[in-house]
């Protein structure tokens, strides 16, 4: 299993960050420009990744003010799990960590690991930009 992750510090309470992340409608704001055909509800989203694949995900696990997990609802090019973990810091800020767990063979890892890392880095920096 390949683990790709990115973290950021946000100057907001953990509950506020979690409430933003737990609603997949908000995730469109976190996507780079190569994501299009976005459609979402609070628990499900589908979108197309330019030159790659169409993906549909659903939140399958929620731990209040701690973690949420989404998995594909349709066949994806490889097994994957998308996670957001949030943790409260002593100063009242929140650490948000975006993790992609992907079952990539060596060939897929060479092709996909770089773009997936760019995606999680982009999403955590957008989250910080939006929530401050």
C-alpha positions as CSV (number, residue, x, y, z in Angstrom):
1,X,0.0,0.0,0.0
2,X,1.3,3.4,-1.0
3,X,0.7,6.2,1.6
4,X,0.7,9.8,0.3
5,X,0.1,12.6,2.8
6,X,0.2,16.3,3.4
7,X,-0.5,18.3,6.6
8,X,-1.2,21.9,7.3
9,X,-1.8,24.1,10.4
10,X,-5.1,26.1,10.4
11,X,-5.8,28.9,12.8
12,X,-9.4,27.7,13.5
13,X,-10.8,25.3,16.1
14,X,-10.9,21.6,15.2
15,X,-14.7,21.5,15.1
16,X,-14.9,24.2,12.4
17,X,-12.3,22.5,10.2
18,X,-14.0,19.1,10.6
19,X,-17.4,20.6,9.7
20,X,-16.0,22.0,6.5
21,X,-14.3,18.8,5.5
22,X,-17.2,16.4,6.4
23,X,-19.4,18.1,3.7
24,X,-18.2,16.9,0.3
25,X,-19.9,19.9,-1.3
26,X,-17.1,22.0,0.1
27,X,-14.4,19.8,-1.5
28,X,-14.9,21.3,-4.9
29,X,-13.2,24.4,-3.5
30,X,-10.1,22.2,-2.7
31,X,-9.7,20.8,-6.2
32,X,-7.1,21.9,-8.8
33,X,-8.1,23.1,-12.3
34,X,-7.7,19.6,-13.9
35,X,-10.7,18.4,-12.0
36,X,-14.0,19.0,-13.8
37,X,-17.6,17.7,-14.1
38,X,-17.9,18.0,-10.3
39,X,-21.2,16.8,-8.8
40,X,-21.7,16.3,-5.0
41,X,-23.9,15.9,-2.1
42,X,-22.8,16.1,1.6
43,X,-21.7,12.5,1.5
44,X,-20.9,11.7,-2.1
45,X,-19.0,13.3,-5.0
46,X,-18.1,12.5,-8.6
47,X,-15.7,14.2,-10.9
48,X,-13.4,13.7,-13.8
49,X,-9.6,14.1,-13.6
50,X,-8.3,15.5,-16.8
51,X,-6.5,12.9,-19.0
52,X,-6.9,10.2,-16.3
53,X,-10.2,8.9,-15.0
54,X,-13.7,9.6,-13.7
55,X,-14.0,9.0,-10.0
56,X,-17.0,8.7,-7.6
57,X,-16.4,8.7,-3.9
58,X,-18.5,8.3,-0.8
59,X,-17.8,9.0,2.9
60,X,-17.9,5.7,4.6
61,X,-16.5,6.6,8.1
62,X,-16.8,9.7,10.2
63,X,-15.3,10.2,13.6
64,X,-16.5,13.6,15.0
65,X,-13.7,16.2,15.0
66,X,-11.1,13.6,14.3
67,X,-11.3,11.7,10.9
68,X,-13.3,11.0,7.8
69,X,-12.7,8.4,5.2
70,X,-14.0,8.2,1.6
71,X,-13.7,5.4,-0.8
72,X,-14.7,5.0,-4.5
73,X,-18.3,3.9,-5.2
74,X,-17.5,2.7,-8.7
75,X,-14.6,0.7,-10.0
76,X,-11.4,2.9,-9.8
77,X,-8.2,2.3,-11.7
78,X,-6.7,1.0,-8.4
79,X,-7.9,0.5,-4.8
80,X,-7.8,3.6,-2.8
81,X,-8.9,5.3,0.4
82,X,-9.0,9.1,1.0
83,X,-8.7,10.3,4.5
84,X,-8.7,13.6,6.3
85,X,-7.5,13.6,9.9
86,X,-7.9,16.7,12.1
87,X,-6.3,17.3,15.5
88,X,-6.6,20.1,18.0
89,X,-3.3,21.9,18.9
90,X,-2.5,23.5,22.3
91,X,-2.9,27.0,20.9
92,X,-6.4,26.3,19.6
93,X,-5.4,25.8,16.0
94,X,-5.9,22.6,14.1
95,X,-3.6,20.3,12.2
96,X,-5.3,18.9,9.1
97,X,-3.7,15.9,7.4
98,X,-4.9,14.6,4.0
99,X,-3.9,11.0,3.3
100,X,-4.4,8.9,0.2
101,X,-3.9,5.1,0.7
102,X,-3.5,3.6,-2.8
103,X,-2.8,0.0,-3.8
104,X,-0.3,0.7,-6.6
105,X,1.9,-1.8,-8.4
106,X,5.4,-0.6,-9.2
107,X,4.4,0.7,-12.7
108,X,1.4,2.6,-11.4
109,X,3.4,4.0,-8.5
110,X,5.9,5.5,-10.9
111,X,3.1,7.1,-12.9
112,X,0.7,8.1,-10.2
113,X,2.7,8.8,-7.0
114,X,3.9,12.3,-8.2
115,X,0.5,13.6,-9.3
116,X,-1.2,12.2,-6.1
117,X,1.4,13.9,-3.9
118,X,0.7,17.2,-5.8
119,X,-3.0,16.7,-5.3
120,X,-2.8,16.3,-1.5
121,X,-0.3,19.2,-1.2
122,X,-2.6,21.4,-3.3
123,X,-5.7,20.4,-1.2
124,X,-4.1,21.0,2.1
125,X,-2.8,24.4,1.0
126,X,-6.2,25.4,-0.4
127,X,-7.8,24.3,2.9
128,X,-5.5,26.6,4.8
129,X,-6.2,29.4,2.2
130,X,-10.0,29.0,2.6
131,X,-10.2,28.6,6.3
132,X,-7.2,30.7,7.2
